[in-house]
Amino acid sequence: MHVAKGKSTRFSWGKVWGLNYKFPKDKVSILYAKLEEPHGQVSTNQATRYYYILAGKGEFVIAGQRALVKTGDVISVPPHTTYDYKPLGSSLEVLLFMEFWDSTKWEK
C-alpha cells in the first residue's frame, strides 16, 4: 500500500506537530514528528514502539530510565510502558513506528 504525503494526516498540540501515515489493515502507523517542547507522558499499548532520530538531540525517560539520543539513533519502548521525551536544544525530529493511531482528536 502506498500512502502519499498528501494522504497523511497532520496533527499538533502545543509545539509538537507531525504527519501520521495510517495503515489500518496492518494496524500500524508511521509518524514523522517535530518537537520544540516536551512531548508529554504517554504509555505504549500492546506493541513495542520504535523511534528513529532524524535530527537533533533529545532525552527519553522510559519507565524511569533516562536515555540521551542524537541523529541516527534508534530507541525502542516496550509494550505497557510509560515514557516521555523532549528535545535538548531547539527541536527534535523523529520517525516513529507504532500500533495504529487514530489521531483524529489532534488533526489540524
Secondary structure, DSSP 8 states (H G I E B T S, - for coil): ----GGGSEEEEETTEEEEEEEEGGGTEEEEEEEESS----EE--SS-EEEEEEEEEEEEEETTEEEEEETT-EEEE-TT-EEEEEEEEEEEEEEEEEE----GGGB-
